[in-house]
Amino acid sequence: MFAIGNDELNEAPKLGEFILCEQCGKRHRIAYGTQTLADGTKELATALAFYTCRGKTYLAGINGKDIRGSYKK
């Protein structure tokens, strides 16, 4: 289970195009999903940001904010 409060999300730094992976120490490109609109067109859905490392997908951000917590260490 994962929970994050509005205050924590507001204080989190903005998410860039890349992140430094906590799993392998390398940089990974941030990816976003797409959503299909009522007219059938697709657009980028930036509500959830993720990255892939070693075949696994990890949550990186919500609404453009870095939620990994590494900035607090």
C-alpha angles and dihedrals in degrees: 000000000000128000132176128175128226091247092054091048092049091051095047117104121251117270117243130204092273136031132202105244118235090203102055106005094240131117119261130189116245114239133196134199127238132240127210115230125215092263091055098254120127128227136180113275107210097180091099126032123193144170135203126231126175092346095309127106121225131193110243107168152002122216092347096310126118107242099176092099095222090123089068095058 
